[in-house]
Amino acid sequence: MKLENLKDQFPKTPQNIQEMIQREVQMQMKPNKKKNTLVWKKSVAAALVATLALGSTVFAAVQAYQWYVEKQGTYGLKTSFSSEQGAQPPKQVPQLNFQLNYLPQGMVKNPHEDSKYSNEEHLYQGGVSVWTMAMDKTFSPTSIPLTDKYITNYEQLTIQDHEAVYADVDTTGQSGIPFDKRIYIAYPEYWQVVEIYVGSDVSKEEAMKIAENLVVQTGEEMLEFSSLQKWSEKESPQQGIEWPDSTPTVSKETMLQTLHTVGESFSIPSVTFDGEEINVSAKVANVQVMDDFSLLKEDGIDQSMKEQIGADGKLIQNKIDYIKPGDGIDSLNEVVYSENIDQKLVYLTVEMTNNEQKEVQNVHFLGDFASIVETAEGFAVYNRALMDNNAETMYVSPTGARTGGEMDYFDVPERGGNGKNYISSIAPGETVTIHIARIVNADELDKLYFSMEPSGSGLMLGESALSIGYVDIRQK
């Protein structure tokens, strides 16, 4: 997932965290009545008796707090930090800022994400993310909510004189560079808990060095304690969540009315970098299918794409795991079977025309490649797992191309621009040629459609995408 569009202005959570949250929500546990041993520990830190003066606000430090850790089933973990009974939090607590005084070689601060550090070769995957949640005012050990699932190992330890928990997370079924380690550190003097999510590209040893050298500083901004998300709200188990047994579908009539052919011009909603709505049309002039990147400009190929090229310069096969999900409490996700599928690069030549009576600058564009199949009900988004014959598999985890997705590659005219997916300028009536490409599974070439709906709804047969229309780029 790239940030070369409007996401530059509105940075979002890294894709791996989004996938993790979505997957965990879908695999919420049902009530588990199994009894487990409760570990309870009270900490009274002498260093916390002092008060901390912050501007005109005097913040009383927590002098005692309770730490609860309880296993749920085999892989569930309940963790809670709570102030001593009767202790009252201040109305406001300081915003915490972080300084990482140790980073593994090659890791840098992500320019688009606060408190996010990644390997410079893959800025939007893996690495380390740091944030906080508020400690609860009071908390009963009989009502600890489930905070983590898929935990294969955990340790209670001390980091910089603060109590902490380290946990290993099973990430079977997650693609890319998943977050497979978590560290929680209690900062009762600020009524907050620091959470550190660590990617699989960082070893446990390196993760501990990062935590041990983490500097937590108070910022100038004070936050209303009542408005902060509390630790007990970190994850509230939901019941009845099941894997979907269908995919987005539209009638045959609706789909056929909106289809465009290669070479056909159609209007697209477009905006400038400043948000001005403009009248622009687009046309897919040509479609080419390649085994390599010979048509691409080097500066447009990101690291994730390069990883799909073998020593011979050709695209490698995509290993796809078919997953039977566990509940994260008594069972883990299981790879039922795997298969290797050839990959292809689909390279589009797209012509964009300015229909305004004036020059327009920094014109935004976005392309989605959607795999869509015709069914008895109409047209449906292709779902490899649901359309698999094995009833146990509920989703797939690829090492390469997914089923449909946002453009992997694009280029803009040599005359300049801001370096993102914006065309620097188009004169009245002028047509500018760009190129858009994506790696796809070879067995989906006969299912491929192209959408230029700017918000990404083209991946799911969204109403906006249907109103604009899909370009039929299927390769027979």
ROPA-114459 format. One record per residue (C-alpha): y, x, z; residue number from 1. Coordinates in nm, 3 decimals. Layout:
! ROPA-114459
PT/v/u/w/pos
PT/Y/X/Z/NUM
...
//
This chain:
! ROPA-114459
PT/v/u/w/pos
PT/0.000/0.000/0.000/1
PT/0.331/0.146/-0.100/2
PT/0.675/0.113/0.049/3
PT/0.854/0.159/-0.282/4
PT/0.999/-0.190/-0.291/5
PT/1.198/-0.405/-0.051/6
PT/0.985/-0.265/0.232/7
PT/1.223/0.029/0.233/8
PT/1.475/-0.204/0.387/9
PT/1.227/-0.383/0.613/10
PT/0.963/-0.130/0.727/11
PT/0.633/-0.290/0.817/12
PT/0.331/-0.203/1.027/13
PT/0.106/0.054/0.854/14
PT/-0.166/-0.100/0.643/15
PT/-0.448/0.025/0.861/16
PT/-0.307/-0.146/1.169/17
PT/-0.257/-0.467/0.970/18
PT/-0.619/-0.457/0.854/19
PT/-0.740/-0.384/1.208/20
PT/-0.543/-0.673/1.358/21
PT/-0.649/-0.916/1.085/22
PT/-1.013/-0.817/1.117/23
PT/-1.014/-0.837/1.495/24
PT/-0.846/-1.179/1.493/25
PT/-1.115/-1.302/1.256/26
PT/-1.389/-1.171/1.481/27
PT/-1.270/-1.316/1.811/28
PT/-1.537/-1.359/2.072/29
PT/-1.686/-1.683/2.204/30
PT/-1.696/-1.722/2.587/31
PT/-1.924/-1.459/2.740/32
PT/-2.051/-1.542/3.086/33
PT/-2.221/-1.210/3.149/34
PT/-2.118/-1.057/3.481/35
PT/-1.999/-0.698/3.493/36
PT/-1.895/-0.451/3.755/37
PT/-1.522/-0.445/3.826/38
PT/-1.353/-0.111/3.879/39
PT/-1.044/-0.152/4.096/40
PT/-0.803/0.119/4.192/41
PT/-0.471/0.116/4.375/42
PT/-0.221/0.392/4.313/43
PT/0.071/0.478/4.535/44
PT/0.262/0.763/4.377/45
PT/0.499/0.948/4.605/46
PT/0.703/1.046/4.305/47
PT/0.779/0.682/4.239/48
PT/0.953/0.599/4.565/49
PT/1.290/0.703/4.436/50
PT/1.524/0.477/4.245/51
PT/1.639/0.552/3.895/52
PT/2.007/0.510/3.817/53
PT/2.070/0.400/3.460/54
PT/2.440/0.355/3.390/55
PT/2.566/0.078/3.614/56
PT/2.215/-0.060/3.667/57
PT/1.999/0.064/3.951/58
PT/1.632/0.027/3.868/59
PT/1.392/0.021/4.162/60
PT/1.072/0.204/4.084/61
PT/0.736/0.042/4.146/62
PT/0.595/0.200/4.460/63
PT/0.243/0.063/4.422/64
PT/0.046/-0.097/4.144/65
PT/-0.308/-0.202/4.069/66
PT/-0.527/-0.078/3.790/67
PT/-0.822/-0.284/3.674/68
PT/-1.096/-0.184/3.430/69
PT/-1.390/-0.413/3.360/70
PT/-1.658/-0.397/3.092/71
PT/-1.733/-0.715/2.898/72
PT/-2.076/-0.711/2.742/73
PT/-2.163/-0.378/2.581/74
PT/-1.852/-0.312/2.375/75
PT/-1.573/-0.522/2.528/76
PT/-1.318/-0.379/2.769/77
PT/-1.078/-0.553/3.004/78
PT/-0.789/-0.340/3.126/79
PT/-0.490/-0.445/3.331/80
PT/-0.194/-0.287/3.502/81
PT/-0.029/-0.502/3.769/82
PT/0.240/-0.447/4.029/83
PT/0.149/-0.469/4.396/84
PT/0.140/-0.825/4.528/85
PT/0.491/-0.929/4.619/86
PT/0.666/-0.655/4.422/87
PT/0.942/-0.796/4.206/88
PT/1.034/-0.641/3.871/89
PT/1.400/-0.586/3.789/90
PT/1.567/-0.831/3.556/91
PT/1.605/-0.552/3.304/92
PT/1.402/-0.243/3.220/93
PT/1.503/0.048/2.998/94
PT/1.393/0.078/2.640/95
PT/1.162/0.378/2.618/96
PT/1.193/0.643/2.350/97
PT/0.927/0.898/2.268/98
PT/0.934/1.264/2.180/99
PT/0.612/1.425/2.064/100
PT/0.629/1.790/2.162/101
PT/0.293/1.859/2.004/102
PT/0.178/1.757/1.658/103
PT/-0.132/1.876/1.471/104
PT/-0.068/2.095/1.170/105
PT/0.050/1.891/0.871/106
PT/0.157/1.590/1.076/107
PT/0.517/1.472/1.046/108
PT/0.732/1.182/1.165/109
PT/0.708/0.887/0.928/110
PT/1.054/0.824/0.777/111
PT/0.992/0.447/0.756/112
PT/0.828/0.372/1.091/113
PT/0.967/0.426/1.441/114
PT/0.730/0.622/1.667/115
PT/0.482/0.668/1.382/116
PT/0.352/1.014/1.292/117
PT/0.123/1.082/0.998/118
PT/-0.027/1.357/0.791/119
PT/0.230/1.436/0.524/120
PT/-0.036/1.390/0.254/121
PT/-0.094/1.025/0.351/122
PT/0.213/0.897/0.534/123
PT/0.103/0.535/0.551/124
PT/-0.246/0.580/0.688/125
PT/-0.392/0.721/1.007/126
PT/-0.195/0.954/1.230/127
PT/-0.049/0.834/1.558/128
PT/0.153/0.524/1.650/129
PT/0.322/0.484/1.990/130
PT/0.475/0.173/2.150/131
PT/0.502/-0.002/2.487/132
PT/0.422/-0.328/2.664/133
PT/0.543/-0.452/3.002/134
PT/0.325/-0.443/3.313/135
PT/0.252/-0.778/3.468/136
PT/0.441/-0.885/3.779/137
PT/0.118/-0.984/3.954/138
PT/-0.230/-1.018/3.823/139
PT/-0.561/-1.151/3.955/140
PT/-0.876/-0.946/3.891/141
PT/-1.061/-1.272/3.824/142
PT/-0.843/-1.357/3.527/143
PT/-0.824/-1.032/3.332/144
PT/-0.810/-1.110/2.957/145
PT/-1.009/-0.916/2.703/146
PT/-0.789/-0.635/2.576/147
PT/-1.021/-0.439/2.350/148
PT/-1.338/-0.488/2.148/149
PT/-1.569/-0.252/1.960/150
PT/-1.527/0.009/2.235/151
PT/-1.815/0.258/2.221/152
PT/-1.689/0.484/2.497/153
PT/-1.403/0.490/2.748/154
PT/-1.274/0.719/3.021/155
PT/-1.030/0.677/3.307/156
PT/-0.818/0.987/3.346/157
PT/-0.478/1.123/3.449/158
PT/-0.216/1.232/3.195/159
PT/0.101/1.398/3.325/160
PT/0.042/1.250/3.674/161
PT/0.010/0.902/3.526/162
PT/-0.312/0.707/3.519/163
PT/-0.456/0.649/3.174/164
PT/-0.750/0.515/2.975/165
PT/-0.897/0.681/2.667/166
PT/-1.123/0.471/2.440/167
PT/-1.327/0.532/2.125/168
PT/-1.332/0.238/1.882/169
PT/-1.608/0.164/1.632/170
PT/-1.445/0.114/1.291/171
PT/-1.746/0.031/1.076/172
PT/-1.621/-0.180/0.789/173
PT/-1.266/-0.053/0.792/174
PT/-1.143/0.139/0.489/175
PT/-0.889/0.416/0.453/176
PT/-0.810/0.609/0.770/177
PT/-0.864/0.358/1.054/178
PT/-0.737/0.388/1.411/179
PT/-1.056/0.477/1.599/180
PT/-0.904/0.604/1.925/181
PT/-0.669/0.448/2.180/182
PT/-0.488/0.589/2.481/183
PT/-0.311/0.374/2.742/184
PT/-0.082/0.539/2.996/185
PT/0.073/0.352/3.291/186
PT/0.443/0.415/3.358/187
PT/0.502/0.192/3.663/188
PT/0.839/0.351/3.728/189
PT/0.953/0.168/3.415/190
PT/0.722/-0.134/3.456/191
PT/0.569/-0.048/3.119/192
PT/0.248/0.079/2.962/193
PT/0.253/0.325/2.673/194
PT/-0.002/0.256/2.400/195
PT/-0.109/0.532/2.160/196
PT/-0.320/0.438/1.858/197
PT/-0.487/0.740/1.698/198
PT/-0.633/0.761/1.348/199
PT/-0.969/0.904/1.249/200
PT/-0.786/1.197/1.087/201
PT/-0.693/1.319/1.436/202
PT/-0.965/1.460/1.666/203
PT/-1.001/1.355/2.030/204
PT/-0.894/1.706/2.136/205
PT/-0.577/1.682/1.926/206
PT/-0.513/1.327/2.049/207
PT/-0.526/1.442/2.410/208
PT/-0.287/1.728/2.335/209
PT/-0.045/1.479/2.181/210
PT/-0.063/1.256/2.490/211
PT/-0.034/1.546/2.733/212
PT/0.280/1.668/2.557/213
PT/0.437/1.326/2.508/214
PT/0.789/1.302/2.655/215
PT/0.893/0.951/2.755/216
PT/1.269/0.906/2.778/217
PT/1.485/0.610/2.871/218
PT/1.729/0.491/2.608/219
PT/2.071/0.341/2.664/220
PT/1.955/-0.012/2.582/221
PT/1.827/-0.231/2.865/222
PT/1.569/-0.499/2.789/223
PT/1.522/-0.834/2.959/224
PT/1.192/-0.809/3.145/225
PT/1.123/-1.180/3.107/226
PT/1.139/-1.153/2.726/227
PT/0.898/-0.859/2.692/228
PT/0.537/-0.907/2.593/229
PT/0.320/-0.843/2.897/230
PT/0.002/-0.642/2.907/231
PT/-0.201/-0.952/2.992/232
PT/-0.082/-1.100/2.661/233
PT/-0.199/-0.802/2.459/234
PT/-0.485/-0.996/2.309/235
PT/-0.579/-1.351/2.396/236
PT/-0.934/-1.426/2.280/237
PT/-0.948/-1.725/2.048/238
PT/-1.248/-1.948/2.004/239
PT/-1.392/-2.099/1.691/240
PT/-1.254/-1.837/1.449/241
PT/-1.506/-1.795/1.167/242
PT/-1.520/-1.604/0.844/243
PT/-1.394/-1.813/0.552/244
PT/-1.659/-1.960/0.326/245
PT/-1.426/-2.012/0.030/246
PT/-1.139/-1.843/-0.153/247
PT/-0.805/-1.975/-0.288/248
PT/-0.878/-2.203/-0.584/249
PT/-0.667/-2.396/-0.837/250
PT/-0.768/-2.646/-1.100/251
PT/-0.852/-2.528/-1.450/252
PT/-0.563/-2.732/-1.589/253
PT/-0.309/-2.571/-1.352/254
PT/-0.426/-2.218/-1.429/255
PT/-0.439/-2.260/-1.805/256
PT/-0.089/-2.411/-1.815/257
PT/0.057/-2.098/-1.658/258
PT/-0.131/-1.826/-1.846/259
PT/0.049/-1.573/-2.064/260
PT/-0.108/-1.352/-2.325/261
PT/-0.045/-0.983/-2.387/262
PT/0.267/-0.960/-2.602/263
PT/0.417/-1.285/-2.471/264
PT/0.755/-1.277/-2.298/265
PT/0.814/-1.478/-1.979/266
PT/1.088/-1.511/-1.715/267
PT/1.043/-1.349/-1.375/268
PT/1.252/-1.386/-1.059/269
PT/1.420/-1.054/-1.000/270
PT/1.685/-0.914/-0.772/271
PT/1.892/-0.601/-0.763/272
PT/1.879/-0.349/-0.480/273
PT/2.175/-0.535/-0.328/274
PT/1.993/-0.869/-0.339/275
PT/2.173/-1.020/-0.640/276
PT/1.953/-1.267/-0.832/277
PT/1.944/-1.191/-1.202/278
PT/1.795/-1.337/-1.521/279
PT/1.524/-1.100/-1.641/280
PT/1.219/-1.150/-1.859/281
PT/0.906/-0.938/-1.888/282
PT/0.631/-0.879/-2.141/283
PT/0.303/-0.690/-2.109/284
PT/0.313/-0.512/-2.442/285
PT/-0.008/-0.314/-2.415/286
PT/-0.316/-0.267/-2.193/287
PT/-0.514/0.058/-2.181/288
PT/-0.826/0.136/-1.977/289
PT/-0.879/0.500/-1.880/290
PT/-1.128/0.718/-1.693/291
PT/-0.859/0.964/-1.583/292
PT/-0.487/1.004/-1.509/293
PT/-0.390/1.169/-1.838/294
PT/-0.129/0.897/-1.910/295
PT/0.038/0.922/-1.568/296
PT/0.335/1.128/-1.457/297
PT/0.239/1.367/-1.181/298
PT/0.521/1.268/-0.947/299
PT/0.400/0.906/-0.949/300
PT/0.045/0.981/-0.834/301
PT/0.006/0.953/-0.458/302
PT/-0.256/1.119/-0.239/303
PT/-0.478/0.813/-0.212/304
PT/-0.507/0.802/-0.591/305
PT/-0.580/1.173/-0.616/306
PT/-0.872/1.128/-0.377/307
PT/-1.040/0.909/-0.640/308
PT/-1.053/1.192/-0.896/309
PT/-1.357/1.419/-0.911/310
PT/-1.388/1.788/-0.997/311
PT/-1.427/1.697/-1.366/312
PT/-1.091/1.519/-1.368/313
PT/-1.253/1.177/-1.402/314
PT/-1.248/0.883/-1.162/315
PT/-1.532/0.894/-0.913/316
PT/-1.748/0.596/-0.821/317
PT/-1.640/0.349/-0.556/318
PT/-1.888/0.326/-0.267/319
PT/-1.880/-0.030/-0.137/320
PT/-2.041/-0.124/0.196/321
PT/-2.148/-0.484/0.249/322
PT/-2.077/-0.570/0.612/323
PT/-2.239/-0.807/0.858/324
PT/-1.977/-0.853/1.132/325
PT/-2.050/-0.818/1.500/326
PT/-1.856/-0.990/1.776/327
PT/-1.723/-0.666/1.925/328
PT/-1.865/-0.760/2.264/329
PT/-2.243/-0.747/2.237/330
PT/-2.273/-0.629/1.879/331
PT/-2.090/-0.403/1.633/332
PT/-2.029/-0.443/1.261/333
PT/-2.331/-0.345/1.057/334
PT/-2.361/-0.208/0.704/335
PT/-2.629/-0.425/0.544/336
PT/-2.637/-0.226/0.221/337
PT/-2.413/-0.025/-0.012/338
PT/-2.362/0.017/-0.383/339
PT/-2.173/0.256/-0.609/340
PT/-1.952/0.114/-0.883/341
PT/-1.764/0.294/-1.159/342
PT/-1.384/0.284/-1.141/343
PT/-1.128/0.255/-1.419/344
PT/-0.753/0.298/-1.443/345
PT/-0.582/-0.005/-1.600/346
PT/-0.250/0.113/-1.750/347
PT/0.005/-0.146/-1.861/348
PT/0.309/-0.097/-2.081/349
PT/0.565/-0.353/-1.960/350
PT/0.893/-0.435/-2.130/351
PT/1.172/-0.582/-1.916/352
PT/1.474/-0.746/-2.079/353
PT/1.814/-0.822/-1.928/354
PT/1.914/-1.177/-2.029/355
PT/2.249/-1.159/-1.850/356
PT/2.582/-1.118/-2.028/357
PT/2.653/-0.814/-1.812/358
PT/2.490/-0.487/-1.720/359
PT/2.258/-0.510/-1.417/360
PT/2.170/-0.217/-1.194/361
PT/1.874/-0.128/-0.972/362
PT/1.651/-0.408/-1.097/363
PT/1.346/-0.461/-0.876/364
PT/0.994/-0.507/-1.014/365
PT/0.648/-0.546/-0.862/366
PT/0.305/-0.588/-1.020/367
PT/-0.015/-0.732/-0.872/368
PT/-0.360/-0.709/-1.026/369
PT/-0.564/-1.015/-0.930/370
PT/-0.936/-1.055/-0.984/371
PT/-0.993/-1.423/-1.066/372
PT/-1.308/-1.603/-1.179/373
PT/-1.373/-1.947/-1.326/374
PT/-1.588/-2.172/-1.107/375
PT/-1.704/-2.533/-1.117/376
PT/-1.393/-2.626/-0.917/377
PT/-1.148/-2.437/-1.138/378
PT/-1.022/-2.080/-1.099/379
PT/-1.077/-1.887/-0.774/380
PT/-0.976/-1.549/-0.634/381
PT/-1.279/-1.324/-0.670/382
PT/-1.436/-1.240/-0.335/383
PT/-1.712/-0.984/-0.372/384
PT/-1.868/-1.059/-0.033/385
PT/-1.868/-1.439/-0.063/386
PT/-2.003/-1.422/-0.415/387
PT/-2.276/-1.181/-0.307/388
PT/-2.627/-1.321/-0.280/389
PT/-2.689/-1.182/0.070/390
PT/-2.601/-1.449/0.326/391
PT/-2.554/-1.191/0.602/392
PT/-2.262/-1.009/0.439/393
PT/-1.920/-1.153/0.521/394
PT/-1.690/-0.883/0.383/395
PT/-1.698/-0.551/0.200/396
PT/-1.550/-0.213/0.279/397
PT/-1.474/0.006/-0.025/398
PT/-1.396/0.377/-0.028/399
PT/-1.192/0.327/-0.345/400
PT/-1.049/0.026/-0.528/401
PT/-1.036/-0.311/-0.361/402
PT/-1.078/-0.649/-0.526/403
PT/-0.732/-0.684/-0.676/404
PT/-0.414/-0.546/-0.524/405
PT/-0.064/-0.412/-0.567/406
PT/0.016/-0.156/-0.834/407
PT/-0.102/0.194/-0.743/408
PT/0.133/0.359/-0.989/409
PT/0.457/0.287/-1.173/410
PT/0.720/0.485/-1.357/411
PT/1.084/0.428/-1.441/412
PT/1.293/0.557/-1.734/413
PT/1.388/0.923/-1.731/414
PT/1.757/0.833/-1.717/415
PT/1.740/0.809/-1.338/416
PT/1.739/0.542/-1.074/417
PT/1.684/0.551/-0.703/418
PT/1.328/0.678/-0.735/419
PT/1.171/0.352/-0.620/420
PT/1.041/0.052/-0.812/421
PT/1.387/-0.032/-0.942/422
PT/1.516/0.022/-1.293/423
PT/1.847/0.203/-1.258/424
PT/2.036/-0.009/-1.514/425
PT/1.980/-0.246/-1.806/426
PT/2.260/-0.332/-2.049/427
PT/2.314/-0.692/-2.168/428
PT/2.025/-0.787/-2.398/429
PT/1.864/-0.445/-2.357/430
PT/1.488/-0.398/-2.313/431
PT/1.357/-0.118/-2.091/432
PT/0.995/0.000/-2.098/433
PT/0.809/0.085/-1.775/434
PT/0.443/0.153/-1.698/435
PT/0.234/0.005/-1.418/436
PT/-0.123/0.103/-1.331/437
PT/-0.399/0.040/-1.079/438
PT/-0.749/0.171/-1.016/439
PT/-0.998/-0.115/-1.037/440
PT/-1.374/-0.160/-1.018/441
PT/-1.524/-0.143/-1.365/442
PT/-1.723/-0.463/-1.311/443
PT/-1.397/-0.653/-1.250/444
PT/-1.233/-0.569/-1.585/445
PT/-1.350/-0.903/-1.720/446
PT/-1.187/-1.085/-1.427/447
PT/-0.845/-0.918/-1.429/448
PT/-0.507/-1.096/-1.439/449
PT/-0.158/-0.957/-1.385/450
PT/0.126/-1.112/-1.184/451
PT/0.490/-1.007/-1.150/452
PT/0.565/-1.243/-0.861/453
PT/0.785/-1.025/-0.636/454
PT/0.645/-1.121/-0.294/455
PT/0.278/-1.050/-0.358/456
PT/0.151/-1.410/-0.373/457
PT/-0.004/-1.326/-0.706/458
PT/-0.305/-1.190/-0.520/459
PT/-0.387/-1.532/-0.376/460
PT/-0.302/-1.782/-0.652/461
PT/0.016/-1.871/-0.464/462
PT/0.246/-2.149/-0.577/463
PT/0.524/-1.907/-0.667/464
PT/0.291/-1.690/-0.874/465
PT/0.156/-1.993/-1.057/466
PT/0.509/-2.108/-1.139/467
PT/0.579/-1.772/-1.303/468
PT/0.238/-1.747/-1.462/469
PT/-0.036/-1.484/-1.487/470
PT/-0.092/-1.251/-1.779/471
PT/-0.451/-1.252/-1.900/472
PT/-0.542/-0.883/-1.920/473
PT/-0.918/-0.930/-1.904/474
PT/-1.124/-0.674/-2.094/475
PT/-1.426/-0.833/-2.258/476
//
